[in-house]
Amino acid sequence: MRVRGVNEHCDCAVDGVHGEVYASQAYVKWQIDDKSSIIAGRQLLAWGPAIYRLPSNPFYFDAGRTNLFRESSGLDAIQYATYRGDWSLFAAQVLDSGYVGGREGENFNGSQIGSTEFRRSTLLRAQYQHAATTLGTVVARQHHGSGFVGGYGAWSFEDGWLLWSEVGWGRRPWSLKAGPGNDLALVVERPSRPMATALLGASYTNDKAQTFQAEYLYDGHGLSHDESDALAAVGSRVGSLLGGPRTGQALNTLFEGARYAPVSTNRHYLAFSWQGTAQRERLLGRVTWHGNLVDASHRTSFYVEYAFSRRVSGLLSLVSRHRSDVVGCAQPSERSARRIAQPIPSCIGKRCNAAMRFDGQRRPTDDR
């Protein structure tokens, strides 16, 4: 069982202080024999070698791995696993979505199964692992009918190199685009059209246990350059209308943009990272750079963890962002509505972000 408590404070006009305690994992395991087992309860249905994003996962595409302070909640499910030589098979029936409140719940906004409601979803995964090669395939279906197909592979080499790839084909819970004409219209499609995502990655570990990683992500659900510019133009028009006779309509557009802000605003991304340890592995350091190849936005993050004892660790994280980072590289909790609200006064933008957080706690139940 894993219990997590979070207390957050942000300078917002609404819901500025937020605290919560929840079980991120809580399950029991029955070992049928030395080759089969059943796990029941809240568990992480995660796999694959990717770091920046997880294209082969229908639930955790945006799993918070780029923000090491965040944690992905497990799903309430029953999973059967069996192992036969180099092959393993996993079958899971999801009973409920697990913990979906607060910022951790935003990890599911990048779901590729057409909804953030996972209740009664079925998952099958087969994996082959032999020597330096790992291959896997994933099939999932949401009870409303949306399906997902994915795959992953990893290949390791004796000289410290590791190569990996992940692919997926599915639907996002929603998509947001600017409407036709020069007005405030936004077009929201629920769920989105099926699109492909793919990731290629490589890492090298030297004899000092320092690891260098690089990944390229293609997200077919992201906006094209023209679509991104059109969405920004809507935001500019919203800002120009505030305080006038169309303020109500402008605010409605603003809040709609906040609620359905896309996980990936563009289609091509790069991620680089370095990780190393010191002082007999008690000190861990990590530097990460993420870049959007379409609009040149980027962010750099620094993470340090020191183990004072076996049970107590101290953490420090610093993030340096490019001024246009709001276009696609920020985390969902940081990015909410900023693309659409960029021209808007900061006080209104903060209210919009706070309302997005409050609405995000209710959204997963919309489809019930």
Order of alpha helices (4+ residues) and beta strands (2+ residues): beta-beta-beta-beta-beta-beta-beta-beta-beta-beta-beta-beta-beta-alpha-alpha-beta-beta-beta-beta-alpha-alpha-alpha
